[in-house]
Amino acid sequence: MKEVVILSGKGGVGKSSITASLAELLPAGLIITLADTDVDAPNLHIITGAEPIKSAPVFASEKAVIDETRCIGCMDCTAVCSFGALLPDEKIPVMLPLFCEACGACVAECPEHAVSIKRMQNGYLHLFRNGVRNLVSGELTVGQSSSGKIVDLVKNEARNVAQDDRADYLIIDGPPGIGCPVISSLKGCDAVLAITEPTAPALSDLERLLEVMAYFDPVIGVIINKADINPDGAETIRSRMAERGITVLGEIPYDIHVPLAIAQGIPLARCYPESRAAEALRTITQNIQRLFDTIQQERNTGHEHTTCVRQQ
Amino acid sequence: MTAEVFTARQLEALHDHPYATPVIAVTGGKGGVGKSTVAVNIAAALAARGHAVALVDADTEAPNNHILLSLPLKDRIDVQVAMPLVEPSLCTHCGDCIAACRRNALFLPPDQTPILMGECNGCKACINACPTGALLTRWMSVGATCRTESGNLTLFSGALLPGREESTIVVRALKDRLAAEADRFDIIVVDTAPGVHCTVIAALAGAACAYAVTEPTRVGMHDLGLILDLCEMLAIPARIILNRSNLSGSQATIAPEAASKDVTVAASIPHDSILLQSYVKGLPVVNTNPDSPAARIFTDLAARIEREWLK
């Protein structure tokens, strides 16, 4: 099974739409399991039109909790918190749990043993199904923290489901940004499809993402979405990626059928198979398969990735 | 679905800041809906109307406001966290530091001094736990803040170092840097990251109101619901900005969504090629094409912000 993560740095460049269509366009004989690790704003189930099968609460967050009956109000704990989660107050410190990293510095400092670390529910794991295809998704409860730990749980569950499915590919729709949920999404993957668009902000965010990926060394393929909205920008991306030795798998033109497909909750490739964007995605899917075949050959022969970008 | 997650005292502590300048946040749940476009244009329009504006780019994982304003990043200050540095002559191999580290980042090989091997988040629990003072502090960069002045507008921009996870710490350092001179500004505009996680909450802290940018698609509406729930929890009044408002999608669903949360639509911005060109050029449309439809919408919004907060 190959594990592929879709990332972008910048949000809203088309990760979920492309993930949904990619799953449609890979040859029918291949078994695909999907996962959504954008736990802040999970959308893949909406775009693929998948039906909910089951959900379970997750307790992936640990927080310091003050026992107010034991607290003597010395405020010693507030002096050792490095994360701004404990603030001095008149009687009992104010706790801001969402900034708490459960490091235990306050627990150790409290002379009355009034502080302890407790495990909290911070979200849900969901299983969706679209036809025969399973989608494992995570959801951070609004106002909670530790999204990276929910991503770890989504990935564990998705790997189990993919194994039961005897999947050829586990395709993971990742979060925007470059922070902890992105790093958790990257851990242990074989390949990253990095989606970008031909604008300076998207390129800047892509290059920051490439720096993060250098620590993980996956095979990388870049897809330029809405490539024709700024041809000069697309050329800049092509030349920057060439300098870095990173494969550009293809380009998708701006196409009104993309938002139309999202509005209907049907992947573009199924909804408008004749559209220009779907046509481009078919070519890209073939290029992705070739890229994956290379990984397999390299693994078999024990060679290092040829497209690695490690610079450190 | 909104639960009482925060007590009144917690909200007070979260929103407390040592200045009186009004803070407006631009947020949105979903990525790529136009948060930064709205933020730079509101800031530029307010600056053009003669106000001293601080624009805070708090999307520390993917900061782009400087690109959309074609401004260089100046006055870089590192954001650092404390990590342990072992002084072997003082170490008694007691193992207290190992026990203190809940991330299992410290390792004590037999008859040796502790080694930092895992992911340290700079909590200092090990340094505090050491009975002999053998753990000194070394400072590790996790990001940087920059400050660039351009006429009436001062951009504060924070960037997480790629590979690090402390986005929220960089946001807090950025806001501390702003706080030191916040009183000299008439208004502060904060652009947040997408999502609803702690980095976004740290950026929203202290805001008098939040503009939630969305687009009329099913995913846009879904994520708008999440950010409106978050604003309600944080007791921050929210208004909606509907970007690409003529996009064929589920535009009709925004009215019930807004009504159910008692939130108004402050502006609707149709898809506009002039706005896209200004984005690509890296200049606010209110400056490049002040008479274009999009620029008029931003200028009108800035005028309303002015009436509400600056008079």
Interface residues (C-beta under 8 A of the other chain):
Chain A: G9 K10 G11 G12 V13 S16 D40 A41 N43 I46 I47 E62 V80 S82 F83 G84 L87 D89 V94 M95 L96 L98 F99 E101 A102 C103 G104 A105 A108 E109 I117 L140 V142 G143 Q144 S145 S147 G148 P175 P176 G177 I178 G179 C180 P181 V182 I183 T199 A200 P201 S204 D205 R208 L209 E211 V212 A214 Y215 I229 N230 G233 I256 P259 L260 I262 A263 G265
Chain B: T2 A3 V5 F6 R9 Q10 A13 L14 G29 K30 G31 G32 V33 S36 D59 E61 A62 N64 I67 L68 V81 A82 A100 R102 R103 N121 G122 C123 K124 A125 N128 A129 L160 P162 G163 E165 S167 T168 I169 R172 A193 P194 G195 V196 H197 C198 T199 I201 A202 T217 R218 V219 H222 D223 L226 D229 L230 M233 L247 S248 G249 S250 L276 Y279 V280 G282
